[in-house]
Amino acid sequence: MSEQAPFTLRGRNPDVLTCIANLSNDEVFTPPEFANRMLDTLAAAWASNNNGANLWAAPKVKFLDPFTKSGVFLREITSRLTDGLKGTIPDLQKRVDHILTRQVFGLGITHLTSLLARRSVYCSKHARGAHSIAKSFKGDGGNIWFERMEHTWEGEKCRYCGASKKTLDRGDGLETHAYAFIHTDDIKARSSEIFGGNMQFDVIIGNPPYQLDDGGFGTSAAPIYQLFVEQAKKLEPRYLSMIIPSRWFAGGKGLDEFRESMLKDNRLREINDFLSAADVFPGVGLKGGVCYFLWDRDNPGQCRVSTHFKDWPVSTSTRPLLEKGVDVFIRFNEGLSILRKVIAAETGQTKSLSLPEGKRFGRLVSPRKPFGLETKFKGKPTKRAGDVLVYQNGGTGYIPRKSITAGTALIDKWKLFAGYAAPGTGNKDTYPHRIISTPFIGEPGSISSETYLCIGPLDSKHEAENVLSYLSCRLTRLLILLRKPSQHVTAKVYSSVPMQDWSKQWKDADLYEKYGLSKSEIAFIEKIVRPMNDLNGAELDQSTEDDSSDE
C-alpha cells in the first residue's frame, strides 16, 4: 500500500473543505485552518500536562466530534495520528485501521453531513466502500454514526431542545434537527449504545449547532450550543474544546444559568475570543463574535484569555473568569483594568466591581417599550389637540395623550432617546464603532416607540444636554460595551456606567483625569470606540435592525 495515497486530499489545491458553502444557520462549516488551530491548542495542553508527550503519538486516546458536519476535525485528527503513530504501528494499513476503528468517532447532525463527514475521513461515504481507506469496519457507517431522531414533544415544544412542534414536526421527507447528542437523559448510556462497549472519550472537540433552525431569525432564534457543552461535560472527557458564539459572555436568550456555570468552572483553562466572526467563518453573519475554549478536567486553575481581531496584536492575560460584583465575563483584558479604576474611584473599594444601585446610570434607563408602543407602531402624520409627539422607526408621528398607559410620568419631562438596536454594518462587527446609536434630546410632550429606550427624567434642557455629552464620551460607551452581548442596548448594559454631576458638560479628557487612566488604557479605548460628532446637531439614527430580544 502506498504511504501517501490515502492522505493526498489535504494537500490538494484547493482543499474541498475550504470551498463548500454553509447549509443553514445551524450547519456552519469550520475552515480547516481554524480546526487545526484548535487542535494545536489541545496538543499544547496535553504536552504541558504529560511531561511534553505528543498527543498524536498516543495510540489509546479516543476522540469524539459529537456534531460533525464536514468531518474536518476528525480528518485532521486522523492525519495527525497517522504521522504520530508511525513508530508505534509501522504498517500504514494497520495504523489507519487502528486510528479509524479505535480512536476517531463522530455523530453526524444530519444525513447529508454524515455522508460528507465519512467522505472526508474515510475517503468514501460508505465506510466499507471500495474506495474507503478503512478495511476493518463491519458497517457502512463506520464510527461516524447517524440515524434520524425525532423530537420528544411536550405540548408545543421539544422536551430536550425546545424546538417548535409547529415548525419541525414535519414528516419523513425533511430533517428534524433532533440532534442525538442532546436528545437523551443519559448520554453515557446512549454513547455506549451507539458505539458499543463502555466508551470513555479522552477528547471531545468540534463546532456545535448554534441555534434552533425552526423559523427564528438572528438574535430571536433560541441558542442551543449551550446544551451541547453541558452534555459533553457529562461524558467527563479529559479535554473539551468547542467553538461557540461569544454572546454567552454577557447575554443571550436563556443563557443565564449556562453563563454562571461556565464562569464558576475553574476547569475552563483557555478562551480564544474573536471579536469578529468573519475572521473565523468568512461570509457568516454572526454579531458579537465567536470563541473557542479549552476545558481541562484534571487541571483546574485560572483561565488564559486571548482576544483576536484582524491584524491587531493579540491581547492575552491569565485571570479569573468571574470577578466579584459582576455576573458577566469582562471581555477585554484592558477593559478589566479600566473598570477596576472606575469602580475604585466611585466606591473606594478594590475587591468588587459592582456599583451601588444609586450610582448606576442604568437607573435612568427605561425598559423596552418605555411607553407601551411596539416598534411597528406608526403615529398619525398630523397633530391634533391633545396629541403627543412620537419618535418612531422612520421618523415621527402623533398619538393622543390619553391612549398612553405606560411611562406617563416621563411625558412632560426632559429626557433622552437612544436606539434599542445599536447601529452596525450588516452582520459584521467592526472596530472602532459607536457601541450605541446616536442619542438625542426628547422635549416635554414627547414619547417614543419601542425603537428607542428613554433616559430620564431630567430636570432641564441644560441637564439633558450634559447627559448627552456624557454618552458621547468614549469611556462611557466602553463601559457599556463591557456588558453588551449583541447589537441590543438594554438598561442592563449600563450597570457599570456611573452617574455624574449633570450640572456640567463632560468630555473624555475630564473622565480620563477623574479615573486616572494611563496612556495605554486611553489608547485602547480610542482604538475600540469611535467618536460621536456634534450630537446636538446630529440627525436621528433611525434603526431598522432586528429588535427581537436576546436578553
N, C-alpha and C positions, 0 to 999 in steps of 0.2 A: 504493500500500500504506500502511495506517495506521501512523504512527510508534509507536503504543502497543499495537496489537492483539496482536502475538506475545508480549509480555512482561508481560501482566497477571497471570499466575499468582502471581508472588511477592507482589503487592500484595493478593491476596485474603485474607479473614479467615474462618477460619484458613488458613494455608499448609498444604496437604495433607501436606507432608513433616514437619510437626511433629506429625502425628496418627497416622501409621502405626506399627504395633507391630513390634517386632523379631521376625524369623522364627525365629531359633535362636541358640545360643551364639556362632556364628561369623558371624552376619548381624545385627550391631548397627548400626542406622542413626544417622548423625551429624546432630544438630539443625542446622538452617540457621544459627542464630546462632553456633554454635561453628565451623562451616565458615568463616564469614565472619571470625571471629577469627583463624583460621589464615591466611586469605588476607590479612588486614591485616598480620600479621607478615611474610609473604612480600613484600608490596608495600613495606614499610618497608625491608627488607633490599635489595631491588632498587634503591630510590631512593638508599640510602646508598652503594651500590657503583657507581651510574651517574649521579653528579652530579645527584641529585634527580629523575631521569627517572621518568615514570609508567609502571609496568609495563603498565597496561591500555590504554596508547596505543601499544604495540609490536606491529605487525602481523605480525612474523615469529616471535614467541615461541610455542613449542609446549608444550602442557600434556598430561600423561597422568595419569589415575587408573587404575592397573592392577588395581584391585579394587573397581570401582564397584558400589554396591548401589542406593541410591535415586537416584543421579545428582546429589546435592546439590552436590558440589564442581564438577562440570562445568557445572551450571546456573548457579551463582553466578559462575563464571569467565566464562561466556558473557554474562551480564548486565553484568558489569563491562566486558568488552571492547566490548560493544555501545555503551555510553556513551563509553568512552575513545577509540574509533576513529572517532567522528563526523567529526572534522576531516580524517582521512586518507581515509576512504571514506564520503562524504556519503550516498550512496544506501543506504537501510536494507536492502533485499533483498540487494544486493551485499555489504553489510557482514556480514549474517547468514550468507550462504553462505560468505564468506571465513573467518569465525570457525569455523564448524562443519565445514568441509571441510579446512581447513589448520592450524587452531590447537588444537582441542579433541578429545582422544582418550580412549577408555576401554576397559577389559576388564571384562565382566560376570563375576561369580563364579558365578552360576547362571543358568539360562534365565529364571526368573521375575524376578530382579533386573536382568537385561539389558533386559527389556521395560519394567520400571519406570523404569530409567535413561533409556531412549530417550524414554519418555513425558515425563519431567521436562525433558529437554534439547531434544528436537525437537517436543514437544507431540503426539507420535504414537508408538505403539510400533513403527511402521514408518517408517524414515527417508524413504521415498518415498511415505508415505501421504497421503491427501487433506488431512489437517489438519496435516501437517508444515510447520514454518517453514523447513525447508531445501529448496531446489529443485534442487540440483546433484548429489545423490548418485546413484550407479549401482546401488546395492544397498540392500535394506531394512534392513540392519544399520547403515548409515552408518559412522561412526567409533567406534561403541560395539559392539565385537566380542564374540561369544560362540559357541563351539562346544563340544559335550560332549567332555570329555577323559577318558581312562582312566588309572588308576594303572599304574605300572610295577612289578609285583610281583617282589621278590627274597625268596624264602621267604614268610614271613607278613606282611612289611611292604613298603610302597612305598619304592622307592629314593630318591625325591625328598623326600617329606614325612613318611615314617614311618607312614602310615595303616595301620590293621589290615585285612588282606585279609578276615578273617572278618566284619568289620562292613561294609566299604564295597565289597566285590566282590559286588554285589547285583543285577545285571541292569539292563536298559534302562529300567525304569519309574521308577527313583529317581535322584536326583542322586548323582554320585560324589564331589563335593567335591574333585576333582582340578583344582586351580587352574592355569590355563595359564601364569601368570606365573612360577611356581616349578617347573613340571614340564618343564624343559628344561635342557640342558647349556650352551646358547649363547643367552642372552636377546637379544643384539643381532641375531643372525640370525633368531630367532623373531619379534622385533618387526618386522623388515623384511618377513618373510613374511606377517605378519598385516595390516599397514597399507600395504605396498608401498613400494618405494624404500628409501633409506638413512635411516632415521628417527633423528634426534638430538633428543631431548626436552630442552628447557631446564628444565622444572619437572615433577617427579613429586610428586604430593600425594594424600593420601587416608587412609582408615581400613581397614587390612587385617584379614582374619580373625585372631582371637586364638589359637584353639586348634583342634585336630582334633576335628571333630564325629563321633567314632567310638565313642561309648559311654563315654568318660571323663566325670568329673564334677568341677567345681570345680578345685582345685589338682591333682587326679590326672590331668586331661586335659593332654596334651602341648601346649606352646605352639608356634605356627608363625609368629607375627608376625615373628620374627627372620629367617626365611627370605625374607620379602618385602623387609625392609630391606636385607639383603645383596644380593639380586638387583637391587634398584633402584640400588644403588651401582655395580653392574657396567655399567649403562647410562650412567654418567657424566653425569648431568644437571648443570646449573649449580646447581640448588637441589633439595633433597629435604625434604619435610615430611610426617610421619605422626603419627597419634595411636595410641599403644600402651599397654599396661599398664605401670605404673611398677615392677612387680615385678623387672624386669631390673636395677634399680639394685643390688640386693644378693643376689638369689637366683633362683629359677625353675628348673624341671626342664630340664636340658640347656642352660642359658644361659651357662655359664662362659666359653666362647670368644667368644660374642657380646658379653657384657659387657666382656671385656677389649678386644676390637676397638673397641667404641664409646668406651670411656673413654680409649683411646690415640689416638683420631681427633680431631685438632685442627681439623677442618672442621665438627665439631658445635658450632655457634656459639650456639644458644639452646635452652633447655629450659624449658617451662612445665609445672610439676608440680602436679597437682590431687590433694590428699590424699584426697578422696572422689570416687569415680567417679560417684556420684549427682549431683554438681554439674555433670557434663558430660552424662551419659546418665541422665536421670530414670527411676527404676524398675529400673535394671540392677544386678544383684548382682555386683560385681567387687571383691573385697578387695584392698587395697593401693593403690588409686587408679590414675589414668591420667596420661599426659603427652603433650604433643606437642613435637616437636623440629624445629629447622631446621638442615639440613646445607648448608653453602656451599662448593662445590667450589674456588672460586678465592680464597677469603679466609680462610685458617686463622688461628687465634688462640684466646684463652681463651673460655669459654662464659658466656653471660648466663643465670643460673639464677633463675627466679621461682617461688615457692611460693604456691599459692592454696588457700584453704579458706573456703567460705561468705562471710560478710561481714567476715572478718579483713582487716587491711591486708596487701597483697601484699608479700612479702619478696623482694628482688632483690639479687643480687650477681654480679659478673663474676669468675670464678675458674677454676682448672684443674679438670677433671673427676676426675682421678685424683691423689690425694695420696700422697706417698711413705710406704710402710709399710702401706698398705691396698689391698685388691683389690676394693673395692666403692665405689660412689658415695655420699658422705655427703649424705644427702637434704636436711637442713635447713641453711641458711646459718648460723643461730645455733648449731646443733649443732656445726658445724665449729670455731667459736671455743672452745666449751666443751671439746670433745675435745682440742684443742691444749693447753689449760691442764692437763687431767687427765694427759695423756701427759708433758708437760714436768715436772710435779710428781713423777711416778713414776719418770722415767728421766733427767731432766736434759737431755733433747735437745729441740730445736725443729724439726729438719728432717724427722723421721719421726714418723708417727702410729701406730707399732707398739709394743705392749708386749712385753717379753721373755716367752718361754714360761712361765717360773717365776712371773711376776707376773700371769698371766691367771687370772681367776676360772673361766674355761671349763675349766681342767684338773680342776676338781672335778665337772664336769657329765658325766653318763653319755651314751652314745649312745642311740638309740631301742632299745626293748626291753631295758632295763637288766638284767632277769632272764630274758630269753628268752620272756616271755609276751606274746601278742598282745592288742590292745585288746578283742577279743571274749571273752577268757578270763573265765570265771566260776568262782571258787573254791567249795568246799563251805561251806554255811552254818554248820556247827558244827565246833569244833576237836577234833582227836584228838591223841593223843600223837605227838610228832614233827612236828607241823604248824607252819607259819609263817603269820603274818597277811599277807594280800594286799590292798593298796589297789587297787581296780579301778574300772572305769567303772560308776557307780551305787552304790558303797558299798564293802563289804569282804567278804572270804571267807577260806578257808583252803586250804592246799595242803601236801602232805608235803614236808618239807625235802629229802629225798633225790631228789626229782624236779626240783629246781632245778639247772641246769647252767651258768648264766651269772650273773655278779655275786656269786658266793658269798662273796667277801671282804667284801661290804657288808652281808650279812645281819645280823650281830651287832654292827654299828656304829650309832652315831647318824648320822642323815642328814636331809636334807630331800627332800620330793617336790614337784615343780612340774609342772603340766599341760603336756603336749606341744603341745596346741592352746590358744591363749590365748582368753579369753572375748571375746565380741563381741555385737553386736546384729544378728543375722541376717547379711546380706551387706553391711551398711553400715559404713563407717568413721566413727567418732565421736571427737571430742576435747573435753575431755581423756579419756583412757582408761588402763586399768591396765597395758597392754603385756603383762603376763604374768598367768596365772591365780594365784590366791592360794596361795602355797606353805605347806606345813605340815611339822611335825616328824615324822620316822619313827623310832620307837623301835627298839632292838635286837630282833631277832626278827621284823622286818617287811620286806616287799618290795613291789613294785608291778607292775602290768601295763604294757603299752605306753602306756596313758593318761597316765602320768607319767614324767618324767625323774627320775633320782636325783642328788642333790647331796651329795657326801661322798667318803670317810668323814670324820666329825668325831669329835673325841676325847671329847666330853661333851655332856650336855644343855645346859649353860651355853653352850658354844661353838655348838651348833646354834641356840640362841635368838639369839645375837649375829649369826650369819649370816642368820637370818630377819629381824632388824631391818635389816640392810644391804639385803636385797632389797625391803624395804618402802619404802626411800628413793626419792624421785622421780628424783634424779640417776642412781642405779644403773639404774633402768628406762629413763631416756632413753638411756643408753649402750647398752642392749640394743636399743632401737628403731632406733638408727642403723645397725644391721646386720640388722634384722628385715624380710624382704620380704613376709611374709604372717602369718596367724594362728599359724603353726608356730614354736615356740621351741626350736630345736636348740642343741646345745653351741656351734656356730659363732657364734651371735649374741651370746655372752658374750665374744667375743675382745677387745673394747675395755673390758671391765669389770675394773678392777684388784683384786687381792687386798688384804685389810685385816688389821688386828690383831683377831683373833677373841676376845681376852680382854675386850673392851668392847662395849657396845651402840652402835649407830650411829643417828644422826638426820641429817636433811638439813642442819640448821644446821652440824653437825660437818663434813660433806662440802663444803658451800659455803665454809666458812672454810679448810679444808685446801687447796682448789684455787683459792682467790682469785677466786671468781666475782663478777661485777658485778651490780648490781641489775637491769639489763636482762636479763642471762643467767638469773638466778634467776626473773624474771617469765616468761621464755619457757618454762623447764622446768615451771613450775607452770600454765602455760597448756596445755601439751601432755599432761602426765602427771597422772593422778588419784591422790589419796592412797589408801593402803590403811589401813583402820582396824582396830586391835586384832587383829593377826594371830594371836596366841596363842589367842584365843577364837573365831577365825573358823571357820565351817563349811567343810567340804571343798568345793572348787569342782570338782564332777564334770563334766568337759567331755564334751559329746556332739557336738562339731564333727567334721567330716570330718578324719581324721588320716592321709590318704594323703600321702606326701612330695612336696614340690616342690623338694627340695634337689638 
